[in-house]
Amino acid sequence: MTAATTELDLDGIHATGSTLRTENLSAWFGNHKVLDRVSLTMPAGVVTALIGPSGCGKSTFLRILNRMHELVPSASLAGEVLLDDQDIYGAGQRLTETRRRIGMVFQKPNPFPTMSIADNVTAGLKLTGLRANRAEKAALVEECLTRAGLWREVKDRLRQPGGALSGGQQQRLCIARSLAVRPDVLLMDEPCSALDPTSTRRIEETIGELRSEVTIVIVTHNMQQAARVSQQCAFFLAEEGRPGYVVEHGDTGRMFGDPQDRRTADYVNGRFG
Ligand SMILES: Nc1ncnc2c1ncn2[C@@H]1O[C@H](COP(=O)(O)OP(=O)(O)OP(=O)(O)O)[C@@H](O)[C@H]1O
């Protein structure tokens, strides 16, 4: 089945991120097929929102995009994931380099709670083999906390533990930590679902500020959020025992205002899911 598409309007978007693309991506847990031939382009400079009812495979799709799916022993996949036309599952592709280029922010903020705010930001450097001296680290901490929209709130307490921050601040700290290894793509799995409305707004602003530099893919159950933060949407659905697939994708305004498929219209208008 081919997904309906609405043309994506890229006029005026000047971006330095990378384009991520899947070709006929299918996924299984054991014999259970959960995704069926998903082909989706997530362009640089564009926030792509993955929407759809619970269990349709959005998180699985996201986890395939930075090779986390393979951490589940029974998991397998078919198809391709291309980062600027290079298959991230291709022979010779280094796992640590792929995960550095494609970062992930999770539903529940997960800073290292006893580690200082500053050390949380630079925690990924060693893991990815990047080196920095003390002055470079200090500059990086300021830069990443600023880009994540947290600098002004924490600049006078960088040595306090990350766990002492509010939930919304912790999530922005996790975004800063992801940014420190200079990713090209940031994947976000329901990053605001554990946060209050004010913190949610702040994260949404951060997403808006980052999108010209980092390609962003976000899973969200909140249709207003998808409409606010994304320029492109993909609607996933798993119908009666079938694996999840993309019913329709394209420009967010048109997906919400003039969807081509009745099921998309029903979902974005809250009639199911
Ligand atoms: N580790 C796992 N082992 C076995 N099956 C899994 C595993 N993770 C997910 N699944 C199954 O894969 C399917 C897709 O799940 P997934 O979490 O990707 O959906 P989702 O759209 O992100 O759902 P939600 O919106 O509720 O988070 C579901 O049928 C789920 O039960």
The ligand as an SDF file (V2000), in Angstrom:
LIG
                    3D

 31 33  0  0  0  0  0  0  0  0999 V2000
   10.5100   -4.8560   23.0860 N   0  0  0  0  0  0  0  0  0  0  0  0
    9.4120   -5.3190   22.4570 C   0  0  0  0  0  0  0  0  0  0  0  0
    9.1820   -6.6590   22.3590 N   0  0  0  0  0  0  0  0  0  0  0  0
    8.0830   -7.1430   21.7310 C   0  0  0  0  0  0  0  0  0  0  0  0
    7.1610   -6.3630   21.1360 N   0  0  0  0  0  0  0  0  0  0  0  0
    7.3300   -5.0370   21.1990 C   0  0  0  0  0  0  0  0  0  0  0  0
    8.4490   -4.4480   21.8640 C   0  0  0  0  0  0  0  0  0  0  0  0
    8.3430   -3.0940   21.7640 N   0  0  0  0  0  0  0  0  0  0  0  0
    7.2110   -2.8500   21.0790 C   0  0  0  0  0  0  0  0  0  0  0  0
    6.5960   -4.0060   20.7340 N   0  0  0  0  0  0  0  0  0  0  0  0
    5.3470   -4.1350   19.9590 C   0  0  0  0  0  0  0  0  0  0  0  0
    5.5070   -3.4420   18.7330 O   0  0  0  0  0  0  0  0  0  0  0  0
    4.3130   -2.7610   18.3740 C   0  0  0  0  0  0  0  0  0  0  0  0
    4.6110   -1.2890   18.1710 C   0  0  0  0  0  0  0  0  0  0  0  0
    4.9900   -0.7130   19.4260 O   0  0  0  0  0  0  0  0  0  0  0  0
    5.5360    0.7810   19.5370 P   0  0  0  0  0  0  0  0  0  0  0  0
    5.9480    0.9840   20.9460 O   0  0  0  0  0  0  0  0  0  0  0  0
    6.5390    1.0270   18.4760 O   0  0  0  0  0  0  0  0  0  0  0  0
    4.2040    1.5980   19.2070 O   0  0  0  0  0  0  0  0  0  0  0  0
    3.8890    3.1340   19.4510 P   0  0  0  0  0  0  0  0  0  0  0  0
    3.1030    3.6000   18.2710 O   0  0  0  0  0  0  0  0  0  0  0  0
    5.1390    3.8850   19.7410 O   0  0  0  0  0  0  0  0  0  0  0  0
    2.9730    3.0600   20.7400 O   0  0  0  0  0  0  0  0  0  0  0  0
    2.7590    4.1550   21.9070 P   0  0  0  0  0  0  0  0  0  0  0  0
    2.1590    5.3420   21.2280 O   0  0  0  0  0  0  0  0  0  0  0  0
    1.8080    3.4770   22.8460 O   0  0  0  0  0  0  0  0  0  0  0  0
    4.0990    4.4410   22.5230 O   0  0  0  0  0  0  0  0  0  0  0  0
    3.3030   -3.0290   19.4880 C   0  0  0  0  0  0  0  0  0  0  0  0
    2.4850   -4.1230   19.0710 O   0  0  0  0  0  0  0  0  0  0  0  0
    4.1810   -3.4460   20.6570 C   0  0  0  0  0  0  0  0  0  0  0  0
    3.4910   -4.3300   21.5030 O   0  0  0  0  0  0  0  0  0  0  0  0
  1  2  1  0
  2  3  1  0
  2  7  2  0
  3  4  2  0
  4  5  1  0
  5  6  2  0
  6  7  1  0
  6 10  1  0
  7  8  1  0
  8  9  2  0
  9 10  1  0
 10 11  1  0
 11 12  1  0
 11 30  1  0
 12 13  1  0
 13 14  1  0
 13 28  1  0
 14 15  1  0
 15 16  1  0
 16 17  2  0
 16 18  1  0
 16 19  1  0
 19 20  1  0
 20 21  2  0
 20 22  1  0
 20 23  1  0
 23 24  1  0
 24 25  2  0
 24 26  1  0
 24 27  1  0
 28 29  1  0
 28 30  1  0
 30 31  1  0
M  END
$$$$
